[in-house]
Amino acid sequence: MAETESRQPIMRVKNLVKEFPVKIGAFGEKSAIVHAIDGVSFDIYRGETLGLVGESGCGKSTTGFTLLQLYRPTSGTVEYDGVDLSKLKEKELRSVRKNVQIVFQDPYSTLNPRMTIGEALAEPMRVHKICSEKEIQPKVAQLIRDVGLSPNVANRYPHEFSGGQRQRICIARALASDPEFIVCDEPISALDVSIQAQIINLLMDIQEKYNLTYLFIAHDLAVVRHISDRVAVMYLGKLMEIADKKEIFDNPLHPYTTALLSAVPEADPDIERSRKRIILKGDVSNAIDPPSGCRFHTRCRFAAEECKKRVPELVDKGKGHMVACIRLDAIQSEQAGTTE
Ligand SMILES: Nc1ncnc2c1ncn2[C@@H]1O[C@H](COP(=O)(O)OP(=O)(O)OP(=O)(O)O)[C@@H](O)[C@H]1O
């Protein structure tokens, strides 16, 4: 990936908010708001893979869905190639949908059981008028080959395939409209461990071949480390840290990131033995009634009184390493003091 190419944002997300009105109580008698994403801003650069990590319920999938306007944002903007998608009407979004696609976690429920693989791949080509009718069959065969299957699978139905093969077909379907940006929403979590690596390698191969940009959502940090150029860490609807992969794995700054990374196993047994795991207390708080101030303060071992009151902004600590923690300097000097 050329440096100049990598610095052009394909997506610019600014102050993105997504709230879901829900009914709560034993009989659904009360109304409440789920604050799934609360003021998230970040860029995704052309040709890169941005990994999005965080515990379950932190808002990762909602972020991916809202970027693609599958969920309409409550407020904030999502600029794709300079156009604010949140302002477009559904009809106007149709032409954008060709360029932005998603690969879901569950390959079992995303394919229409009544369509052959060939039909499933031809459909987006017809809808988005990617090529002439005559060109569709060769293009379908090429896509099937590109995802590592044999072209003779075109006449078969989804139920005839294993989970890994179905995910290959879902990837081919996402590619069928010739997109440039794909949200990969936990694309390997539903698959057998033995085939997860194959799907990751496939995603990396086709990224190069098709010039794709990815938002790669996952909770498995080892996988994120393998595939991402940059990594964003999310907690309860907020971004806590975002940086280049190497920077975030070698020098995590936010206490939440440090705790998450401490759970990633190291290949070197000597490093693994000497590592200190940080166990996070409790679970992620409820997104209906998130904690005041820093949302992570209820589980942070460095939290002080001020963390309950002030909402931390993402601050650039150099080289695009952004962190949202008002006690960062104090934590660093506390830690330097304990290691001296
Ligand atoms: N359609 C919806 N209606 C109401 N609440 C929702 C909806 N979708 C998501 N949520 C809530 O929004 C919050 C964020 O959910 P989201 O699925 O985005 O998190 P996640 O980080 O992707 O989690 P996971 O890894 O479990 O998929 C959660 O509290 C979830 O319950």
The ligand as a MOL file (V3000), in Angstrom:
LIG
                    3D

  0  0  0     0  0            999 V3000
M  V30 BEGIN CTAB
M  V30 COUNTS 31 33 0 0 0
M  V30 BEGIN ATOM
M  V30 1 N -31.4870 -3.3460 16.9650 0
M  V30 2 C -31.1760 -3.0680 18.2400 0
M  V30 3 N -32.1330 -2.6820 19.1180 0
M  V30 4 C -31.8470 -2.3800 20.4070 0
M  V30 5 N -30.6100 -2.4470 20.9320 0
M  V30 6 C -29.6140 -2.8420 20.0950 0
M  V30 7 C -29.8490 -3.1760 18.7220 0
M  V30 8 N -28.6650 -3.5440 18.1610 0
M  V30 9 C -27.7330 -3.4330 19.1390 0
M  V30 10 N -28.3010 -3.0270 20.2970 0
M  V30 11 C -27.6210 -2.7560 21.5730 0
M  V30 12 O -26.5740 -1.8350 21.2960 0
M  V30 13 C -25.4340 -2.1310 22.0520 0
M  V30 14 C -24.2630 -2.3800 21.1180 0
M  V30 15 O -24.5050 -3.6030 20.4170 0
M  V30 16 P -23.5400 -4.1500 19.2570 0
M  V30 17 O -24.1570 -5.4060 18.7170 0
M  V30 18 O -23.2430 -3.0610 18.3250 0
M  V30 19 O -22.2180 -4.5010 20.0940 0
M  V30 20 P -20.9710 -5.3870 19.6490 0
M  V30 21 O -19.7820 -4.7160 20.2440 0
M  V30 22 O -20.9850 -5.5910 18.1850 0
M  V30 23 O -21.2560 -6.7450 20.3970 0
M  V30 24 P -21.0720 -8.2550 19.8860 0
M  V30 25 O -19.5880 -8.4850 19.8200 0
M  V30 26 O -21.7450 -9.0580 20.9500 0
M  V30 27 O -21.7540 -8.3360 18.5450 0
M  V30 28 C -25.7800 -3.3370 22.9160 0
M  V30 29 O -26.2050 -2.8670 24.1700 0
M  V30 30 C -26.9200 -3.9790 22.1530 0
M  V30 31 O -27.7810 -4.6780 23.0250 0
M  V30 END ATOM
M  V30 BEGIN BOND
M  V30 1 1 1 2
M  V30 2 1 2 3
M  V30 3 2 2 7
M  V30 4 2 3 4
M  V30 5 1 4 5
M  V30 6 2 5 6
M  V30 7 1 6 7
M  V30 8 1 6 10
M  V30 9 1 7 8
M  V30 10 2 8 9
M  V30 11 1 9 10
M  V30 12 1 10 11
M  V30 13 1 11 12
M  V30 14 1 11 30
M  V30 15 1 12 13
M  V30 16 1 13 14
M  V30 17 1 13 28
M  V30 18 1 14 15
M  V30 19 1 15 16
M  V30 20 2 16 17
M  V30 21 1 16 18
M  V30 22 1 16 19
M  V30 23 1 19 20
M  V30 24 2 20 21
M  V30 25 1 20 22
M  V30 26 1 20 23
M  V30 27 1 23 24
M  V30 28 2 24 25
M  V30 29 1 24 26
M  V30 30 1 24 27
M  V30 31 1 28 29
M  V30 32 1 28 30
M  V30 33 1 30 31
M  V30 END BOND
M  V30 END CTAB
M  END
